[in-house]
Amino acid sequence: MIAYTPGATRQVDALIRHYEERQRDEAVRALLIALDTAERLIERNPAAGLAAPRPYPRLARRTRAWVKAGRYWISYSIRPRPVIVAVFHDTADIPGRL
């Protein structure tokens, strides 16, 4: 299991709350599946992540990588061990939120 920073945890909690308030149970399930998928991808090969989300190349940082899982972009630290630092829906204004 990969750890989440407090900020990433808040982002996931906010997404779940948003979906639950709108009674979108399937969206909650899809988010949880995407997070599980991202964790497995990262655990399998942390170095395989992208430098930045394709729509936002300016977000590239040497210390982070990104994976796309479902409809979500997940950012994680690379060293000393992978830690998920951000979770965004693919239609979010990521540069405006980081």
C-alpha positions as CSV (number, residue, x, y, z in Angstrom):
1,M,0.0,0.0,0.0
2,I,1.3,3.4,-0.9
3,A,1.0,6.3,1.6
4,Y,-0.9,9.5,0.8
5,T,0.2,13.0,1.9
6,P,-2.4,14.9,4.0
7,G,-3.1,17.1,1.0
8,A,-3.8,14.1,-1.3
9,T,-6.0,12.6,1.4
10,R,-8.0,15.9,1.5
11,Q,-8.4,15.9,-2.2
12,V,-9.7,12.3,-2.2
13,D,-12.0,13.0,0.7
14,A,-13.4,16.1,-1.1
15,L,-14.0,14.1,-4.3
16,I,-15.9,11.4,-2.4
17,R,-17.9,14.0,-0.5
18,H,-18.8,15.8,-3.8
19,Y,-20.0,12.5,-5.3
20,E,-21.9,11.4,-2.2
21,E,-23.7,14.7,-1.9
22,R,-24.9,14.1,-5.5
23,Q,-25.7,10.5,-4.8
24,R,-23.2,9.4,-7.4
25,D,-22.2,6.0,-5.9
26,E,-20.8,4.8,-9.2
27,A,-18.4,7.8,-9.3
28,V,-17.2,6.9,-5.8
29,R,-16.6,3.3,-6.9
30,A,-14.7,4.5,-10.0
31,L,-12.5,6.8,-7.9
32,L,-11.6,4.0,-5.6
33,I,-10.9,1.6,-8.5
34,A,-8.7,4.3,-10.1
35,L,-6.7,4.8,-6.9
36,D,-6.2,1.1,-6.5
37,T,-5.1,0.9,-10.1
38,A,-2.7,3.8,-9.7
39,E,-1.2,2.3,-6.5
40,R,-0.6,-1.0,-8.3
41,L,1.1,0.8,-11.3
42,I,3.3,2.8,-9.0
43,E,4.2,-0.2,-6.9
44,R,5.1,-2.3,-9.9
45,N,7.4,0.3,-11.5
46,P,7.7,3.8,-9.8
47,A,10.0,5.0,-12.5
48,A,7.4,4.4,-15.2
49,G,5.3,7.4,-14.4
50,L,5.0,10.4,-16.7
51,A,6.9,13.6,-16.0
52,A,3.6,15.6,-16.1
53,P,0.0,15.1,-17.2
54,R,0.0,15.3,-21.0
55,P,-2.3,18.4,-21.0
56,Y,0.0,20.2,-18.5
57,P,3.7,19.7,-19.3
58,R,4.7,22.7,-17.2
59,L,3.9,20.7,-14.1
60,A,7.0,18.5,-14.5
61,R,9.2,18.3,-11.5
62,R,12.3,16.1,-10.9
63,T,10.9,14.8,-7.7
64,R,7.4,13.8,-9.0
65,A,5.8,11.5,-11.5
66,W,2.2,11.2,-12.7
67,V,0.0,8.3,-13.7
68,K,-3.4,8.4,-15.3
69,A,-5.9,5.9,-13.9
70,G,-9.5,6.0,-15.0
71,R,-10.5,9.6,-15.1
72,Y,-7.9,10.8,-12.6
73,W,-4.4,12.1,-12.7
74,I,-2.4,10.9,-9.7
75,S,0.9,12.6,-8.8
76,Y,3.5,10.9,-6.5
77,S,6.9,11.5,-5.1
78,I,9.6,9.3,-6.5
79,R,12.1,9.4,-3.6
80,P,12.8,8.2,-1.0
81,R,9.8,6.0,-1.6
82,P,6.6,6.6,-3.6
83,V,4.0,8.7,-1.8
84,I,0.8,9.9,-3.5
85,V,0.8,13.7,-3.3
86,A,-2.1,14.8,-5.5
87,V,-5.3,13.3,-7.1
88,F,-7.3,15.3,-9.7
89,H,-10.2,14.5,-12.0
90,D,-9.0,14.7,-15.6
91,T,-11.2,17.8,-16.2
92,A,-9.9,19.7,-13.2
93,D,-7.9,22.9,-13.7
94,I,-4.8,21.3,-12.3
95,P,-2.4,24.3,-12.8
96,G,-4.9,26.5,-10.9
97,R,-5.0,24.0,-8.0
98,L,-1.4,23.0,-7.4
